[in-house]
Amino acid sequence: MEWQPEPESLAQLIQLLKSTNSADNAVQQQNNQRLDQLSQVPDFINYLLFVLIFMKDEDSMVRTVAGLLLKNNVRQEFSTIPASVLDYVVRKSIDGIGDPDTMVRHTLGTVVATVVEQGKLSSWPEVLPRLMQLLDSNEYPVVEGSWDILRKICEECYQELEEPLSDGTRPLNVMVPKFLEFFSSESPVLREYAITTTTLFVTHRSESMQPMIDNFVVELFKRANDENSEVLKAVCKAVVALVENRPDKLMPEFENVVNYMIHTTQHSDPDIAMEACEFWLSFCEQDELVGSLKPFLNRVVPMLMHGMVYSDEDLLLLDNDDNDAVVPDSDQDIKPRHHRARTHDHHQPEAAGASSNSDASDAEDDEDDDYSDDDEDFYAEWNLRKCSAASLDVMSSAFGDQILEFVLPMLKEELASDEWRVKEAGILALGAIADGCMSGMEPHMSSLLPYLIQWFKHEKALVRSIACWSASRYGKWAIFGAESNNIKVYFEPLLAGLLEAMMDNNKRVQEAACSAFATIEEDAGVYMVPYIQPVLDTLIRAFSLYQRKNLIILYDAVGTLAEAVGPELNQPQYVQVLMPTILERWDNLQTDDQHMFPIFECLSAVALGLGKDFKPYAQKIYQRSVRIIAESLQTGQQALQDASMEQPSGDLVVVALDLISAIVQALGEDSQALIAEHNCVMLQLAGMCMVDPEKEVRQSAFALLGDLAMFCFPLIQPQLDGIMQQLIPQIDRNGLHINVCNNAAWSAGEIALRAGNENMKSYVAPLLERLIPLLNAENIQQTLAENAAITIGRLGLVCPDLVAPSLEHFAQSWCYILACVKDNDEKSSAFQGMMTMISSNPQGISKAFLHFCRAALNWQTPDAQLMEMFIQTFAGLKQLAGSEWEANIGMLEPQMRQVFRERFLV
C-alpha cells in the first residue's frame, strides 16, 4: 500500500509553507524553527514529496517551496536517508514529471538530479532509460520535464556518463544521437535544451562525443538562422565551445564561420550579439589558429569598434552625470571581496618576504591572466560593449601593430566626434589596444595623451571615467617613453590630472580615477617619490569625500603607494599625515565590515614601507588581529558542534595572518615582544591555522611561520617538534595544494637555518621524502620547485651528512631550477649547502656536473664568502677528476668555458 500522509500533520505543513513568504521576521523565525523540528520527523521527506506531486489544488509557489525544502533535505541528510525512501523519491518524481505547471516540473527535476548527483547514477540504473523513453512521449510537459532532468544530470554527472555500463556501452553513446534529433524540434525550448546540453560534452572534451562531433556540427549549423533568440544564443555558445575544444571542425569552413559570426555579432538583439562576440575573444586566444583571422581584420576590427558604443539600454542603467559623491552607497553597490593569501616567491624583492600571488593550488594554475586586476574590474560589467573591447584587447595582443591600419582611421574619426557616445567608444578602443600595440602607438601618444588628460574634465561622467582608464593603460609610456623629458612633459600632467579627477563629485569618476592612479603608481614605482606629498594630500582629502565602495579602492591606492616608494614613505611629515587617518578608520570599523579586507591589506603594505618605525602603531593593530583570529577559530569550532551555525569564512583569518606577517617583517627581531604576549598565544593560534580545513588559512599560516622562524626563532624553538609534525604532512608530494605546500617547504628551510644540526636531524629524512619528488616532478609549478630546491640546499648546509648521500637523486633538477632564480640570500644559502654536500659526496654531482657549472656561472653578484666556496669546490672537483677534468669542462660552450676558467680560477 502506498504511503499516505496524516491529514492533520499535512495541514500544518501546508500552513507553514504558505507562511514562508511572510514579510514579518518574527513569523519567518517561528516558521523556520517549526520546519527544523518537522525535518526530524521520519516521514518529513514523504510529506514534502506529497505536497510537491499530489497537492495540485495548492498554489504552485507552495508546491515549489516544498520541493526546494525536499532538495535541501536530501542534500544535507543524504547519508542518513534510507535507500528505500530515496528510491521512492526518484520514482515518484519521475512519475510526476508531466505536471502542467512548469515551475513544479523544474523543481521535480532539481529533486531527481540532486538525489542522483549525491548517490551516483549507478545507484539508479533505471533513471536514464526511463527518461530517454519519456522523450518520445506525445505530451509536451512530459518531454520538457524529462529534458529538464536530463540536462541537470548531464551538468552534474557528466563524468559518470562516460563510464561503460555492464554491457560495455556508454550512456552517452545512446543519449547524444537522441539529443541531436531534438536540434530540429518544433519546440524552441527543446531545441535550446538539446543544443546547450550536447555542447556540455564538447566543452568537457567527452570521449564518447568525438565520433559524433561531425553530426553535431552539421545539426548545429542547421539552426544558424533560428528565429528563437535563446536557440541562437545556444548556437553561438556552441560555436565558441568548438573553437576552444575542436577548432579543427570549424577550419574547413572557416570563411563561412567568420561571415556568420560577423553577421551575428551585429544582431539587433544585444544578448545574441554578445554571445556571438565571445567567438572573437576565444578565437584570438588560440595561438595556433589566430593567424587565420588576418584576412578578415578589415571587417572584424571596425565591427568590434562599433560594438563599443553605448547602447540606449546601457545608458538607462549607467548614464548618470549627477554630483552624487555625498550619496551613501547601499550594500548592493559593494561587491564581495576576497583576500589573496601570501605565497613566498623568489621573483619579488626579498624585503617583502612573500608576495600576494593568486592561489595556484587545486588546479588553479597561476598562469598569467589576460588582464591585470584593474582591467578585470573594468571588464567586470559584461555586455556587448565590454566583450567587444576585450576582444579588441586580445586581438591587439595577437596581431600587434598589424591591426593599427584598421584601427587608426576609425579611431581618429571617433575621437574627433561631437557625439559623446562615439567619442567615448574611441577612448575605450584606444585603451583596449594599449598593451598589444604600444610600439605602434608611441609616435601618436605625444598628441593623444594631452587629449586624454583634457577629457578628465569632460561634461559627461562616462567620458571622464573612461578617459582615466585609457590613460592609465599608457602610464608606462608617460614614465619611460623615449623622450628625455617624458616625466616632466607627460607623467606629471597625467599624475596631476588623475589626482584632480580623484576628487570629482561623481562617484563613477572617482572610482575610475582612483583605480587608474593605483595602476600608474604601481608602474612608476620609485618615480613616485618626488610626488609623495601632493599624492598624500589628495588621498587624505579623498578619505573625507569617498563613500564606502570607493573607500575600498582608496585603501588599495594607499597600499600601492607604500609598495611603490617603500622606505621613502618613512618620513615624519608623511607618517604624521597618513597613519592617524588610517588608524581612525581602523578603530571605527566593525569586524564584519567589508572594509576590513582592504584596510588590512593597506596596513600590511604601510608596515613594510615604514619598517621598524611602524613600532608605535604595531601593538594595537597586532592585538586586534590576534583577537580576530581567535574569535573566528572559536566560532568555527562552535559551528562544528552546532549544525544550525554557519561555518565562518576563513578570509578574515587569512588577512589577519598576513598583516601579522607584515608586522613581523617590518619590526624584525623587535617583534618578539609582541609574539611573546599572553604566553605566545599567537603561536598556538598559528598552530591551529596550520591544520585548518581551508587551504588559504594553512597557506598564510605557513607564510607567517617562515617569518617567525627568521625573526622570532627563540620563541618557536621550544615548540619545534609540534610545529614540524604539523608542517611535514603539508609538503604534499603530489602538489595538490600548491601554495600550502610551497609555503610549508619555504618555512622548513627557514627553520632549518636557525635550528642547527642537532635540532633538525630527526626531520631531514621525512622532509627529503617529500621534497625530492617535488623537485623531479614534471610540470612542477615554478615557485614551488624553487622553494623545494632552496630548502633542500639549506638542509644540506645544516645536516650535510644526512642529505649528501641522496645528492645524485636531485642534483640535476636542483641545478636546473635554481640557475634562473635571481641572486638573493636564500639562493646563496642553498648554494652554500649544495657545495657543502659536494664536499661530503663529490661523486653525487658527477652526473649533474655541467648543470652545476652553468648554475654557478648564472650568479651575477656572489658575495665574497660564496665566491670563495665556488673556487674551493671547483678546485676540489678538478683534483678528483685528474686527467678527465679538461674533457669534463670541454662539454661547456667555448665562450662559457673561458668565463668559467677565469671566474673560478680553474
CORHUVEN-V681247 format. One record per residue. PSI is psi in whole degrees, -180 to 180 (999 if undefined). Layout:
# CORHUVEN-V681247
[[PSI] [PSI]]
This chain:
# CORHUVEN-V681247
[[134] [147] [140] [140] [157] [121] [-44] [-43] [-38] [-43] [-40] [-44] [-44] [-40] [-42] [-43] [-37] [-32] [1] [-21] [6] [140] [-7] [117] [-36] [-43] [-43] [-44] [-45] [-42] [-47] [-40] [-43] [-40] [-38] [-40] [-44] [-31] [-17] [-11] [133] [-35] [13] [-42] [-41] [-38] [-47] [-43] [-39] [-46] [-44] [-42] [-44] [-17] [66] [-17] [-15] [158] [142] [-28] [-39] [-45] [-40] [-42] [-40] [-42] [-40] [-38] [-38] [-46] [-46] [-39] [-42] [-44] [-41] [-32] [19] [-46] [-19] [-6] [129] [145] [-36] [-37] [-43] [-41] [-42] [-43] [-46] [-47] [-48] [-34] [-42] [-37] [-34] [9] [-13] [17] [137] [-19] [119] [-42] [-40] [-43] [-47] [-31] [-41] [-41] [-40] [-39] [-49] [-46] [-36] [-45] [-46] [-41] [-43] [-37] [1] [142] [-36] [-19] [-17] [69] [-17] [-13] [-53] [-49] [-39] [-45] [-40] [-36] [-40] [-20] [-19] [3] [153] [-7] [120] [-45] [-36] [-44] [-46] [-41] [-39] [-41] [-41] [-42] [-45] [-43] [-34] [-39] [-41] [-36] [-41] [-26] [29] [-33] [-40] [-31] [-14] [-17] [136] [146] [-179] [-29] [5] [-13] [153] [140] [-40] [-26] [-27] [-38] [-46] [-45] [-37] [-40] [-42] [-32] [-34] [-6] [-25] [19] [152] [-23] [122] [-32] [-45] [-34] [-44] [-43] [-47] [-46] [-47] [-44] [-44] [-34] [-30] [-41] [-21] [-46] [-40] [5] [47] [131] [-39] [-26] [-27] [-44] [-18] [8] [-34] [-44] [-38] [-47] [-43] [-50] [-34] [-48] [-10] [-24] [11] [-27] [31] [144] [-10] [132] [-39] [-36] [-43] [-41] [-40] [-38] [-46] [-42] [-37] [-39] [-41] [-41] [-38] [-41] [-42] [-23] [-31] [59] [-23] [-23] [-11] [-28] [-36] [-27] [36] [-43] [-43] [-39] [-46] [-45] [-42] [-43] [-33] [-46] [-45] [-30] [-19] [19] [149] [-24] [113] [-28] [-41] [-45] [-40] [-42] [-39] [-36] [-27] [-25] [-45] [-39] [-46] [-42] [-39] [-11] [-4] [95] [-38] [-12] [-25] [-30] [-25] [-19] [-11] [-43] [-13] [1] [-33] [-21] [-37] [-45] [-51] [-37] [-44] [-38] [-36] [-35] [-11] [-7] [133] [134] [166] [-38] [-41] [-43] [-28] [-32] [-32] [-22] [93] [107] [12] [150] [84] [18] [-25] [-4] [121] [147] [147] [166] [-33] [-22] [-19] [113] [152] [146] [139] [133] [142] [119] [152] [141] [126] [128] [134] [4] [3] [162] [135] [-29] [-26] [-16] [-57] [149] [162] [65] [155] [149] [122] [7] [168] [50] [8] [67] [141] [58] [157] [133] [158] [-29] [157] [173] [-42] [-39] [-38] [-41] [-41] [-42] [7] [-37] [82] [124] [-176] [-41] [-48] [-38] [-41] [-43] [-43] [-38] [-43] [-37] [-53] [-37] [-39] [-34] [-35] [-42] [-12] [-141] [-10] [-27] [-8] [-29] [-22] [-25] [-47] [-45] [-44] [-37] [-43] [-42] [-44] [-42] [-26] [-4] [146] [-15] [115] [-33] [-38] [-44] [-44] [-41] [-37] [-41] [-39] [-45] [-39] [-42] [-37] [-34] [1] [-50] [-44] [-27] [26] [-45] [-40] [-25] [-18] [-44] [-20] [-15] [-27] [-28] [-30] [-39] [-42] [-36] [-43] [-45] [-38] [-37] [-7] [-18] [16] [153] [-26] [128] [-36] [-33] [-43] [-44] [-41] [-29] [-38] [-47] [-48] [-42] [-37] [-25] [-18] [18] [-41] [-36] [-41] [-29] [-46] [14] [169] [-25] [142] [-28] [27] [-46] [-48] [-44] [-34] [-46] [-46] [-44] [-36] [-47] [-46] [-41] [-41] [-40] [-39] [-42] [-28] [-22] [15] [152] [3] [127] [-34] [-40] [-41] [-48] [-48] [-43] [-42] [-41] [-42] [-42] [-42] [-39] [-44] [-45] [-31] [-43] [-38] [-34] [-126] [-16] [-11] [-14] [-45] [-13] [14] [-44] [-52] [-32] [-47] [-39] [-44] [-44] [-42] [-40] [-39] [-33] [-32] [-12] [-36] [147] [-178] [-44] [-48] [-21] [-34] [-45] [-34] [-41] [-42] [-41] [-40] [-46] [-40] [-36] [-45] [-41] [-37] [-45] [-14] [-132] [-19] [-20] [-19] [64] [139] [-41] [-25] [-46] [-41] [-21] [-43] [-51] [-43] [-35] [-46] [-43] [-32] [-42] [-36] [-43] [-33] [-13] [136] [154] [-32] [7] [140] [-17] [-10] [-42] [-55] [-32] [-33] [-48] [-40] [-48] [-35] [-46] [-42] [-42] [-46] [-34] [-39] [-22] [-136] [-20] [0] [-9] [-40] [-22] [-9] [-43] [-47] [-43] [-43] [-47] [-40] [-38] [-43] [-43] [-42] [-44] [-46] [-45] [-40] [-43] [-38] [-43] [-39] [-40] [-41] [-38] [-31] [-30] [-22] [107] [-21] [-15] [142] [135] [125] [151] [147] [0] [-42] [-37] [-44] [-48] [-31] [-41] [-42] [-34] [-41] [-40] [-44] [-40] [-43] [-45] [-40] [-44] [-17] [-137] [-19] [-16] [-12] [-35] [-37] [-50] [-29] [-10] [144] [50] [44] [45] [-30] [-33] [-37] [-43] [-40] [-39] [-40] [-38] [-28] [-19] [18] [147] [-29] [125] [-31] [-34] [-45] [-40] [-49] [-32] [-41] [-28] [-44] [-41] [-43] [-42] [-41] [-37] [-37] [-41] [-15] [34] [-36] [-26] [-32] [-17] [-42] [-20] [16] [-43] [-46] [-40] [-46] [-33] [-32] [-34] [-48] [-45] [-21] [-12] [90] [123] [-31] [-5] [35] [-41] [83] [-48] [-29] [-50] [-42] [-51] [-34] [-43] [-44] [-46] [-32] [-38] [-41] [-41] [-44] [-43] [-35] [-22] [-33] [172] [-50] [-40] [-23] [-20] [-31] [-13] [-8] [-49] [-51] [-31] [-45] [-36] [-27] [-33] [-41] [-45] [-34] [-40] [-37] [0] [148] [147] [33] [141] [136] [-49] [-40] [-43] [-42] [-46] [-38] [-43] [-44] [-40] [-38] [-43] [-42] [-38] [-39] [-31] [-38] [-40] [62] [-33] [-23] [-28] [-37] [-38] [-21] [6] [-45] [-19] [-14] [-7] [-45] [-49] [-41] [-49] [-41] [-43] [-45] [-10] [-32] [-2] [138] [152] [129] [176] [-36] [-46] [-38] [-46] [-35] [-43] [-35] [-40] [-42] [-44] [-29] [-39] [-40] [-39] [-36] [-32] [72] [-28] [-26] [-21] [-4] [-45] [-19] [20] [-48] [-39] [-39] [-40] [-45] [-39] [-40] [-41] [-23] [-12] [130] [-44] [65] [141] [173] [-41] [-45] [-40] [-41] [-39] [-41] [-48] [-46] [-41] [-48] [-32] [-42] [-42] [-37] [-42] [-41] [-36] [-28] [-126] [-16] [-7] [-48] [-39] [-37] [-51] [-13] [-18] [-9] [152] [146] [-47] [-42] [-37] [-40] [-45] [-41] [-46] [-44] [-41] [-42] [11] [38] [999]]
